[in-house]
Amino acid sequence: MRLTVIVPGSAIIIRYFLNVIFNTLNKKSYNYFPYPYFVSAIHLGVGVVYCLGSWTVGLPKPFCTPLIS
């Protein structure tokens, strides 16, 4: 019973602090490079490459929808 509370709770706390670090670094990067659309496109591209790479290796299974069989 304790692990069912500790594991999700710690995951939420870790996610929160990583998000704070990400937002802080993101704001600092805009001081040096003030092009938010370009930075967002880079973030999106890195995320897509990361997801496609992990699906290719087989780490998580791809999300299946009725449109993708």
Phi and psi in degrees as a GROMACS rama.xvg file:
@    title "Ramachandran Plot"
@    xaxis  label "Phi"
@    yaxis  label "Psi"
@TYPE xy
-68.2101  -37.8773  ARG-2
-67.1065  -29.923  LEU-3
-68.8125  -19.0155  THR-4
-97.6041  -39.3244  VAL-5
-69.6806  -44.8121  ILE-6
-64.3413  -52.3487  VAL-7
-65.2656  -36.5779  PRO-8
-63.9046  -43.0496  GLY-9
-68.5536  -34.8911  SER-10
-64.2462  -39.1085  ALA-11
-67.3656  -41.8352  ILE-12
-65.3054  -44.6687  ILE-13
-61.9677  -43.6149  ILE-14
-60.1576  -41.7926  ARG-15
-62.0632  -49.1704  TYR-16
-68.001  -36.5654  PHE-17
-65.5505  -35.085  LEU-18
-67.7296  -38.5443  ASN-19
-62.7539  -43.8375  VAL-20
-63.7063  -43.9225  ILE-21
-60.8072  -46.264  PHE-22
-65.0308  -37.9754  ASN-23
-64.4169  -46.9658  THR-24
-65.4218  -34.9111  LEU-25
-64.9028  -43.2122  ASN-26
-66.9803  -36.8394  LYS-27
-66.1683  -36.5848  LYS-28
-68.4483  -30.0082  SER-29
-70.2068  -22.7385  TYR-30
-68.4043  -33.4513  ASN-31
-93.676  -28.4732  TYR-32
-136.965  87.5382  PHE-33
-83.7765  53.8178  PRO-34
-126.329  85.4367  TYR-35
-64.1262  -33.5901  PRO-36
-68.7413  -36.7089  TYR-37
-67.8119  -42.6527  PHE-38
-64.6863  -40.5218  VAL-39
-65.0002  -38.1431  SER-40
-65.6944  -37.8223  ALA-41
-65.3592  -43.5313  ILE-42
-58.9537  -44.0656  HIS-43
-64.4759  -43.7329  LEU-44
-62.9174  -42.302  GLY-45
-64.6399  -40.501  VAL-46
-64.2735  -40.639  GLY-47
-65.8908  -44.5819  VAL-48
-62.7222  -40.8651  VAL-49
-62.7518  -46.3805  TYR-50
-65.0545  -45.3181  CYS-51
-63.8828  -39.453  LEU-52
-64.9033  -42.8502  GLY-53
-69.8458  -34.2795  SER-54
-68.5356  -36.5295  TRP-55
-64.753  -41.3549  THR-56
-71.7024  -28.0518  VAL-57
98.7794  20.2351  GLY-58
-65.2982  -67.0001  LEU-59
-101.53  157.506  PRO-60
-80.1741  142.537  LYS-61
-62.6303  146.369  PRO-62
-69.8741  124.614  PHE-63
-98.5709  130.797  CYS-64
-120.797  168.901  THR-65
-61.2094  -24.536  PRO-66
-78.4899  -26.7837  LEU-67
-108.956  119.198  ILE-68
